[in-house]
């Protein structure tokens, strides 16, 4: 900190400005380049926000559609397929940023959008995995409760369990005999 009686000695730097440009840049062109750089940074921020909002919308679509199917009474594979559709669409859109230029290893054309696509696909895959797991649990509960209710009704109504028979054996034997007879009669 300087007091009123002290003078600050100037500091001189010996520096050389190295520029690889062949042409000189005037002030107006420099300002234009600064504005373009600020716009591109703003565009990248907007792209990130757009990617997050797309992921949120697709996850909402995924959850809403599968929950609606569950409320409608649909169980099994159909809700799982509906939950997987946004994952497949997001994965396909992410793969669009890969380019193969005479090489086996792909090059990424837009790293920022590719990263957003990977994050969006991973988020949707995790949500789909959770929804599919819930569907399997509900299917398991429904199957177990159906058999439990069936057993309770049989006990209440006094229906006895069917005796085990050799029906399968007789059926298999009948099929084998009919095939043998078919070939025998065909030769004649």
C-alpha positions as CSV (number, residue, x, y, z in Angstrom):
1,X,0.0,0.0,0.0
2,X,1.4,3.4,-0.9
3,X,1.2,6.5,1.1
4,X,0.9,10.0,-0.3
5,X,4.6,10.7,0.0
6,X,5.8,7.5,-1.8
7,X,6.1,7.2,-5.6
8,X,5.4,4.1,-7.4
9,X,8.2,3.1,-9.7
10,X,7.1,2.0,-13.1
11,X,7.7,-1.6,-14.1
12,X,8.8,-2.3,-17.7
13,X,8.3,-5.6,-19.4
14,X,10.2,-6.8,-22.4
15,X,7.7,-8.8,-24.4
16,X,7.2,-9.8,-27.9
17,X,3.8,-10.4,-29.4
18,X,3.8,-13.6,-31.5
19,X,0.9,-14.0,-33.8
20,X,0.6,-16.7,-36.4
21,X,-1.9,-14.7,-38.4
22,X,-0.6,-13.2,-41.7
23,X,-2.9,-10.3,-41.6
24,X,-3.3,-7.7,-38.9
25,X,-6.6,-7.4,-37.1
26,X,-8.2,-4.0,-36.6
27,X,-10.3,-3.2,-33.6
28,X,-13.6,-3.7,-35.2
29,X,-12.7,-7.2,-36.5
30,X,-11.4,-8.1,-33.0
31,X,-14.7,-6.9,-31.4
32,X,-16.6,-9.0,-33.9
33,X,-14.6,-12.1,-33.1
34,X,-15.2,-11.5,-29.4
35,X,-19.0,-11.2,-30.0
36,X,-19.0,-14.4,-32.1
37,X,-17.1,-16.3,-29.3
38,X,-19.6,-15.0,-26.7
39,X,-22.5,-16.1,-29.0
40,X,-21.0,-19.6,-29.4
41,X,-20.6,-20.0,-25.6
42,X,-24.2,-18.9,-25.1
43,X,-25.2,-21.4,-27.9
44,X,-23.4,-24.2,-26.1
45,X,-25.2,-23.3,-22.8
46,X,-28.5,-23.4,-24.7
47,X,-27.6,-26.8,-26.2
48,X,-26.9,-28.2,-22.7
49,X,-30.2,-26.9,-21.4
50,X,-32.0,-28.3,-24.5
51,X,-30.4,-31.7,-23.9
52,X,-31.5,-31.8,-20.3
53,X,-35.0,-30.7,-21.2
54,X,-35.3,-33.3,-23.9
55,X,-34.1,-36.0,-21.4
56,X,-36.6,-34.8,-18.8
57,X,-39.5,-34.8,-21.4
58,X,-38.6,-38.3,-22.6
59,X,-38.3,-39.6,-19.0
60,X,-41.7,-38.0,-18.2
61,X,-43.2,-39.6,-21.3
62,X,-41.7,-42.9,-20.4
63,X,-43.0,-42.9,-16.8
64,X,-46.5,-41.5,-17.7
65,X,-47.1,-44.0,-20.5
66,X,-46.1,-47.0,-18.5
67,X,-48.0,-45.9,-15.5
68,X,-51.1,-45.4,-17.7
69,X,-50.7,-48.9,-19.1
70,X,-50.4,-50.3,-15.6
71,X,-53.6,-48.5,-14.6
72,X,-55.3,-49.8,-17.6
73,X,-54.5,-53.3,-16.4
74,X,-51.7,-54.1,-18.9
75,X,-49.0,-56.3,-17.5
76,X,-46.2,-58.3,-19.1
77,X,-44.0,-57.3,-22.0
78,X,-46.0,-54.5,-23.5
79,X,-45.3,-51.8,-20.8
80,X,-41.6,-52.8,-20.9
81,X,-41.5,-52.3,-24.6
82,X,-43.2,-48.9,-24.2
83,X,-40.6,-48.0,-21.5
84,X,-37.8,-49.0,-23.9
85,X,-38.9,-46.9,-26.9
86,X,-37.5,-43.6,-25.6
87,X,-34.2,-45.3,-24.8
88,X,-33.9,-46.7,-28.3
89,X,-34.8,-43.3,-29.8
90,X,-32.2,-41.5,-27.7
91,X,-29.6,-44.1,-28.4
92,X,-30.2,-43.8,-32.2
93,X,-30.0,-40.0,-32.0
94,X,-26.7,-40.2,-30.1
95,X,-25.3,-42.6,-32.7
96,X,-25.9,-39.9,-35.4
97,X,-23.0,-37.9,-34.0
98,X,-20.5,-40.7,-34.9
99,X,-18.8,-40.5,-38.3
100,X,-16.7,-43.2,-39.9
101,X,-14.1,-41.6,-42.2
102,X,-12.3,-44.6,-43.8
103,X,-11.7,-46.0,-40.4
104,X,-13.0,-48.7,-38.1
105,X,-12.8,-46.3,-35.1
106,X,-15.6,-43.6,-35.3
107,X,-15.0,-39.9,-34.9
108,X,-17.3,-37.8,-33.0
109,X,-18.7,-34.9,-35.1
110,X,-20.1,-32.8,-32.2
111,X,-18.6,-33.7,-28.8
112,X,-21.0,-31.6,-26.8
113,X,-24.2,-33.0,-28.4
114,X,-22.7,-36.6,-28.2
115,X,-22.1,-36.2,-24.5
116,X,-25.6,-34.9,-23.9
117,X,-27.0,-37.8,-25.9
118,X,-25.0,-40.3,-23.9
119,X,-26.2,-38.8,-20.6
120,X,-29.8,-38.7,-21.8
121,X,-29.6,-42.3,-23.0
122,X,-28.1,-43.5,-19.7
123,X,-30.8,-41.6,-17.7
124,X,-33.6,-43.1,-19.8
125,X,-32.0,-46.6,-19.6
126,X,-31.9,-46.4,-15.8
127,X,-35.5,-45.2,-15.8
128,X,-36.5,-48.0,-18.2
129,X,-34.7,-50.6,-16.1
130,X,-36.6,-49.4,-13.0
131,X,-39.9,-49.4,-14.8
132,X,-39.2,-52.9,-16.3
133,X,-38.3,-54.2,-12.8
134,X,-41.5,-52.8,-11.4
135,X,-43.4,-54.5,-14.2
136,X,-41.8,-57.8,-13.5
137,X,-42.6,-57.5,-9.8
138,X,-46.2,-56.7,-10.5
139,X,-46.5,-59.6,-12.9
140,X,-45.0,-61.9,-10.3
141,X,-47.4,-60.7,-7.7
142,X,-50.3,-61.1,-10.1
143,X,-49.3,-64.6,-11.0
144,X,-48.9,-65.7,-7.3
145,X,-52.1,-64.0,-6.2
146,X,-54.0,-65.7,-9.0
147,X,-52.8,-69.2,-8.0
148,X,-53.4,-68.4,-4.3
149,X,-57.0,-67.2,-5.0
150,X,-57.6,-70.3,-7.1
151,X,-56.4,-72.6,-4.3
152,X,-58.6,-70.8,-1.8
153,X,-61.7,-71.1,-4.0
154,X,-61.0,-74.8,-4.5
155,X,-60.7,-75.4,-0.8
156,X,-63.8,-73.3,-0.1
157,X,-65.9,-75.1,-2.7
158,X,-64.5,-78.5,-1.8
159,X,-63.1,-79.2,-5.2
160,X,-60.4,-81.9,-5.0
161,X,-57.2,-81.8,-6.8
162,X,-57.2,-83.9,-9.9
163,X,-55.5,-87.2,-9.6
164,X,-52.3,-87.5,-11.5
165,X,-52.7,-89.7,-14.5
166,X,-50.6,-91.0,-17.3
167,X,-52.5,-88.8,-19.8
168,X,-49.2,-87.3,-21.2
169,X,-47.8,-90.8,-21.7
170,X,-50.9,-92.0,-23.5
171,X,-51.0,-88.9,-25.7
172,X,-47.3,-89.3,-26.7
173,X,-47.8,-93.0,-27.4
174,X,-50.9,-92.2,-29.6
175,X,-48.9,-89.7,-31.6
176,X,-46.0,-92.1,-32.2
177,X,-48.4,-94.9,-33.2
178,X,-50.3,-92.6,-35.6
179,X,-47.0,-91.5,-37.2
180,X,-45.8,-95.1,-37.6
181,X,-49.2,-96.0,-39.2
182,X,-49.0,-93.0,-41.5
183,X,-45.6,-94.1,-42.9
184,X,-46.7,-97.7,-43.1
185,X,-49.9,-96.9,-45.1
186,X,-48.0,-94.5,-47.3
187,X,-45.5,-97.2,-48.4
188,X,-48.4,-99.4,-49.5
